[in-house]
Amino acid sequence: MGEPWADPEVIRRVLAECKIWAVVGLSNNPDRAAYSVARFLQQHGKRIVPIHPRAETVHGEPGYAHLAQVPFAIDCVDVFVRSELAGPIADQAVEVGARAVWFQLGVVDKEAFARATEAGVAMVMDRCPAIEWPRHELPG
């Protein structure tokens, strides 16, 4: 089947069922991947929540400096940081009750994957929702 963090069923379920996506590392820099992926998610009916130390409003959505500051439920935490910084964010996602964690292309932390899935949180790593969406023939 390949790597457990690239399970097609989990990928499809996260893309189809998660409606509110906290995007960690999202800023107003249009040259960063997070900016275009967040726009893609919005265009496909998802609400995005920018998570960045500057807490900027991005694509019309107010930002927060930390996941714990978001005053409503988050379905998926989409992580755009280096692998060595991503594990603690996965742990924070579990703490705030997210249903899923998604590490972007090139971001892998096997220990974080083990902790999150052991806590019952779906997790995808080293994948991009904008690339996976058409592969799974989702509407939109």
C-alpha positions as CSV (number, residue, x, y, z in Angstrom):
1,M,0.0,0.0,0.0
2,G,2.9,2.4,0.5
3,E,3.4,4.7,3.4
4,P,0.7,4.7,6.0
5,W,0.5,8.5,6.0
6,A,-0.5,8.4,2.3
7,D,-3.5,6.1,2.6
8,P,-5.9,7.0,-0.3
9,E,-8.9,6.3,1.9
10,V,-7.7,8.7,4.6
11,I,-6.8,11.3,2.1
12,R,-10.2,11.1,0.4
13,R,-12.1,11.2,3.7
14,V,-10.1,14.2,5.0
15,L,-10.7,16.2,1.8
16,A,-14.4,15.3,1.6
17,E,-15.4,15.6,5.2
18,C,-13.2,18.4,6.7
19,K,-14.8,21.8,6.2
20,I,-12.7,24.1,8.4
21,W,-9.0,24.1,7.7
22,A,-6.5,25.9,9.9
23,V,-3.5,26.6,7.7
24,V,-0.3,26.9,9.8
25,G,2.2,29.2,8.1
26,L,-0.3,31.1,6.0
27,S,0.5,34.7,5.4
28,N,-0.3,37.3,2.8
29,N,2.8,36.4,0.8
30,P,1.4,35.3,-2.6
31,D,4.8,33.7,-3.4
32,R,4.4,31.0,-0.7
33,A,2.6,27.7,-1.4
34,A,0.3,28.1,1.6
35,Y,-1.2,31.2,0.0
36,S,-2.3,29.4,-3.2
37,V,-3.3,26.2,-1.4
38,A,-5.5,28.1,1.0
39,R,-7.1,29.9,-2.0
40,F,-7.7,26.5,-3.6
41,L,-9.3,25.1,-0.4
42,Q,-11.6,28.2,-0.3
43,Q,-12.6,27.7,-4.0
44,H,-13.6,24.2,-3.1
45,G,-15.9,25.2,-0.3
46,K,-13.6,25.0,2.7
47,R,-13.3,27.7,5.3
48,I,-9.6,28.6,5.9
49,V,-8.2,29.9,9.2
50,P,-4.8,31.5,8.9
51,I,-2.4,30.5,11.7
52,H,0.8,32.7,11.7
53,P,2.7,34.6,14.3
54,R,1.6,37.9,12.6
55,A,-2.1,36.8,12.8
56,E,-2.8,38.4,9.4
57,T,-6.2,38.4,7.7
58,V,-5.7,36.3,4.5
59,H,-8.2,35.7,1.7
60,G,-10.8,37.6,3.9
61,E,-10.4,35.3,6.9
62,P,-9.0,36.7,10.2
63,G,-5.8,35.1,11.4
64,Y,-4.6,33.8,14.7
65,A,-1.1,33.5,16.1
66,H,-1.7,30.0,17.6
67,L,-4.1,27.1,17.1
68,A,-5.2,27.4,20.7
69,Q,-6.5,31.0,20.0
70,V,-9.1,29.8,17.4
71,P,-12.5,30.2,19.1
72,F,-14.3,27.5,17.1
73,A,-13.8,23.9,16.1
74,I,-11.1,23.1,13.5
75,D,-11.6,20.0,11.3
76,C,-8.1,19.8,9.7
77,V,-4.8,21.5,10.5
78,D,-2.8,21.9,7.3
79,V,0.9,22.4,8.2
80,F,3.3,24.5,6.0
81,V,6.4,24.5,8.2
82,R,9.7,22.5,8.1
83,S,9.6,18.9,9.3
84,E,11.6,19.7,12.4
85,L,8.9,22.2,13.5
86,A,5.9,20.2,12.4
87,G,5.6,17.6,15.2
88,P,4.6,20.1,18.0
89,I,2.0,21.5,15.7
90,A,0.5,18.0,15.2
91,D,0.4,17.7,19.0
92,Q,-1.3,21.1,19.3
93,A,-3.9,19.9,16.7
94,V,-4.7,16.9,18.8
95,E,-4.9,19.1,21.9
96,V,-7.5,21.5,20.2
97,G,-9.6,18.6,19.0
98,A,-8.9,18.7,15.3
99,R,-10.2,15.7,13.4
100,A,-7.2,15.6,11.0
101,V,-3.6,16.8,10.5
102,W,-2.2,17.3,7.0
103,F,1.6,17.9,6.5
104,Q,2.4,19.4,3.1
105,L,4.8,18.1,0.5
106,G,8.2,17.4,2.0
107,V,7.0,17.6,5.6
108,V,7.4,14.2,7.4
109,D,7.6,13.4,11.1
110,K,7.0,9.7,11.7
111,E,6.8,10.1,15.5
112,A,4.2,12.9,15.1
113,F,2.2,10.6,12.8
114,A,2.3,7.8,15.4
115,R,1.2,10.2,18.2
116,A,-1.6,11.7,16.2
117,T,-3.0,8.5,14.9
118,E,-2.7,6.8,18.3
119,A,-4.9,9.7,19.6
120,G,-7.5,8.9,17.0
121,V,-6.6,11.8,14.6
122,A,-6.4,11.1,10.9
123,M,-3.1,12.2,9.5
124,V,-1.7,12.7,6.0
125,M,2.0,13.6,5.3
126,D,4.1,14.7,2.3
127,R,1.0,15.5,0.2
128,C,-0.8,18.6,-1.0
129,P,-4.6,18.9,-1.0
130,A,-4.6,20.8,-4.3
131,I,-2.8,17.9,-6.0
132,E,-4.8,15.2,-4.2
133,W,-8.2,16.7,-4.9
134,P,-8.4,15.8,-8.6
135,R,-6.8,12.4,-8.0
136,H,-9.8,11.5,-5.8
137,E,-12.4,12.8,-8.2
138,L,-14.0,15.1,-5.6
139,P,-16.6,17.6,-6.8
140,G,-15.5,21.2,-7.6
